[in-house]
């Protein structure tokens, strides 16, 4: 048995994304789309090459909408600004981030609504850093026809842009969903609205130390629907305690992010970046507090995002083939063969890379302690690990296909099966 000990953790990643996008040879988005068309992937939306979408809900508000604050957001590892205002857009661009312009839900069946769509899209469609438009959060099914109309109208004007909408979690009730079941809600949305990206929120950390029992069932439904409709999906991690949702530890932040990633998510949203004011919810202690102070979550998220950005060039080229659980198997999920994996509670994600190679994401569901996954892969003689520095390390060899792999609390590791080529 070979023990796969991780290399030393590095503090941050520098990528060439900013230079590639904002340097002297800036390409318009339709040029980027043409590259994907020539590569044979024209029907599936992709972000600019190597840029993993990392977003925060709630941008710096009011007087905090400054260059300094958007530089700070980029420092934390964010790559895409949701619901970006006209005022904030230049700051986001200078900080090296992409944007989703704020559009909302103007009705294209009315003259005023159509004019609004034409105005917003017209202003941003030729801006290379604008990837699309933010529409609506958690719509019921009755809103799908309107959202479909806005999406089609925006696509006529900007064929490369996405229309971003975020769906309910599976603990929403029938009245909120507008359908009998959550699976029906997701399928109806994809069939009617036809979005280029599927996104949903689910906040699993409740009470003192509990995890919602239907968390992974939600991921199972979203993953299956995304594969069925051939769209990438984005998912959320909670960083702003409120109501019954607790203040997450760094391991619990990792637990949420890498649960999403092992299921095949190709974009991560944090709820929230800036702490919002509310008369209903006791929002507090997000990544940035109400008064603009960095909380402990800033450095936590910065470390997690450094790993996401380092993994991004690989993650964006992977297709999810299988997801199985080791140890505890939650509702809606499936078990990995017990004679091939043991050592605690894990998730094993199997992926195919567009170059034909096979990959594994191994995730530790225990957010309290490091666990050692004992994994047997018949016929596999070596694993090579993709590290957050953007390097493929290894090989880690095994004569009998048996590996012992330590994984930190709530963390994950990314392996290519075989030796580096």
Secondary structure by P-SEA (a helix, b strand, c coil): ccccccccccccccccccccccccccccaaaaaaaaaaacccccccccccccbbbbccccccccccaaaaaaaaaacccccccccccaaaaaaaabbbbbccccccccccaaaaaaaaaaaaaccccccccbbbccccccccaaaaaaaaaaaaaaacccccbbbbbbcccccccccccccaaaaaaaaaaacccccccccccccccccccccaaaaaaaaaaaaaaaabbbbbbccccccccccccccaaaaaaaaaaaaaacccbbbbccccbbbbccccccccccccccccccaaaaaaaaaaaaaaaaaaaaaccccbbbbccccccccccccccccccccbbbbbbcccccbbbbbbbbccccbbbbbbcccccccbbbbbcccccccccccccccbbbbbbcccccccccccccc
